[in-house]
């Protein structure tokens, strides 16, 4: 049992599930063993029907597919198709936000207004949109249209790639990897990986880079920045995380998925006086809203809504027996939820025309009537409270305090003090050696790795060595549950230098930067650090690194690629499925650095991963001729 999670609440729910004969991802994973070795090594090809083909990794059987594709070609094609899917998911999320902003600017929505006015003007300035003499809605309209155009653009360069340091932009140009249009690069991956098109693994990877940059500096950045315009910029906020945020005596509604368009109006609907009254009439003390996965991060950052859990806890939330309704939209929603919920009173409601699930009721979301629909769904949850089976309710006690809601714009204003919004103190802390560097830890859970252990152990090991850690996605939730997002965590876990900074500024040693699309906030932060000066001219000069210790999704592959291709050394807890392809593996783990300024490393042990990262940070510090780390 202890092998499954480091989180007590999760272990408790896994045990209850087991006792009741219920199946979770861990059970299905065990049933799947041994998993297909060809798939794991990336050398199985289903691109055409002359196959399926597979390459013998021991060099004895077939070394080429029917068309003649080698292991390197097959694995590279498979890998960049993962990038295409991941970039498509993030970017379609961005497109939906742009769509909602556009409709809001035309007064065609219900329940939305432009809350991030400052951000709107900043973006308009960046996009060279006329501001003087125009209303906010007119400006927002043009910002949304301009963002929209980035998706279909056929030539030129994506607007936000110009945020990158000059040197980085030049390198991308030299390598021919500047994304022209967000959609175009994804389509081109599908074209190039068709039978008989691009059959050079390096050239295939080059297109993977270009599409991933179109995600990080395009689709995801649009999602983040336009969300800040529409829903407001996050500010540091206190809340709690883990299954213990569910309440025995209230109607529990869980929002699960990704896009804040839905969850943001659900937040308003859940405090609607009429619905709260109805909940009380049904015998509940009120309506308790909680989040799951990246939607949790969105509503946490902007509204302080507590987090019920991360990816591997979605089934466990149902097993508490206390969830009256779970609303899902897109991405990371297990198709297993519907049948599991049938063992409880829990209602699951799908809302996106893009995502339907077995045994799940569908209430389609529509921005025109967003608030009415949100109210309808919340009402369904309230009405379902009376069906709760008391004998099946087992809500664990575990919940942890946290501070979330940091952004590239607000966090270092905090470092600079109230009146001086500047990155100078952060840069100076790194230059002086009080801080060794900074590391972004991101991504999912995966039953192949003890739930949350990769995230938490890596974060603890790094902050102990005076590395500032920033987190997004399910990694952020793992750390929240472990207490690392509390300012007090600095006293318990941080090294002396980091502790001094956290103490002075009043921030936790691990900073919650948002959802997965908000990995773009990390890119923007890195640009600010370079612009502030004193730490080199390119992102690849900085003592920084990225890690995804428990990744599982195709989105994570896209993120890993745009992070590394932006010049950030990236350590993955699970390897890309490429290890059956020798030249490709070498390209990614050894030669990438000289080409694009950063390598990938695959290391499942978080302590060893931390060692790799520390060595990398120290190497970069040395190259910049910085002072030695102060308290080493
Ligand atoms: O969107 S919710 S499982 S894919 S980390 Fe991973 Fe978690 Fe999904 Fe990123 Ni966010």
Boltz pocket constraint, residues with backbone or C-beta under 6 A from the ligand:
constraints:
  - pocket:
      binder: B
      contacts: [[A, 257], [A, 258], [A, 293], [A, 294], [A, 310], [A, 311], [A, 331], [A, 332], [A, 442], [A, 443], [A, 444], [A, 445], [A, 472], [A, 473], [A, 474], [A, 475], [A, 515], [A, 516], [A, 517], [A, 552], [A, 553], [A, 555], [A, 556]]
      max_distance: 6.0
